[in-house]
Structures are given as structure tokens and as C-alpha cells.
Amino acid sequence: MASQPHDQQADEVLAGYRKSIDNIDAALIHMLAERFRITKEVGAYKARVAMPPADPAREERQIKRLRSLAEEADLDPEFSEKFIRFVIDEVIRHHQRAREG
């Protein structure tokens, strides 16, 4: 069949892309795990010194900074903001739990 070599080649190209995606996904998970290890320490510190779990001014600065980085990286800034807000909300939830005991 004449189309078989093309299909096999396309599958190999796709497999290469998918391997790269898998590697990036693994790196993202490891980076998020490291980020949450650090924010867990921040939450424990805030609980010890009676600081509030959230810092809205810092959050807004971070969102603005990351939106700018997203634009520079040709990534949708709306997506980047939704992503970081999701992460921030989870961090605040952890900080609230640390504060409660």
C-alpha cells in the first residue's frame, strides 16, 4: 500500500510530539510539587506569626506579572490568569488549614 509508509511516518512524528508533551507534563507536575512544598512552609510561617492566609496585593502583582510573561511567551494571558488563580486559590486553602491547626 502506498499510504502505509506515510501513515507509519505520521505515527512516528505524532509519537515524538507526544513524548515531548509527556516530558513537559512530568516537569510541570514536579514544578508544581516543589511550588506547593514551598507554599506549605509559607502557610506554616504565616500561621506561626498570625498573618492572614491571603495577600491580595501580592496575588494581583503576581497575576499581572504572569500575564505579561504569558504575552511574551505567546501564551493566552487569559489562560495563564485562570491557571495561576486556580493555584493561588489552592495555596490559600492550604494556608487556611494551616492556620486552623
Long-range contacts (C-beta under 8 A, 24 or more apart in sequence): 32-87, 35-87, 36-90, 36-91, 36-94, 39-91, 39-94, 39-95, 40-94, 40-98, 42-91, 42-95, 43-91, 43-94, 43-95, 43-97, 43-98, 43-99, 44-98, 46-95, 46-98, 46-99, 47-95, 47-98, 47-99, 53-92, 53-95, 53-96, 53-98, 53-99, 54-92, 54-95, 59-88, 62-88, 63-88
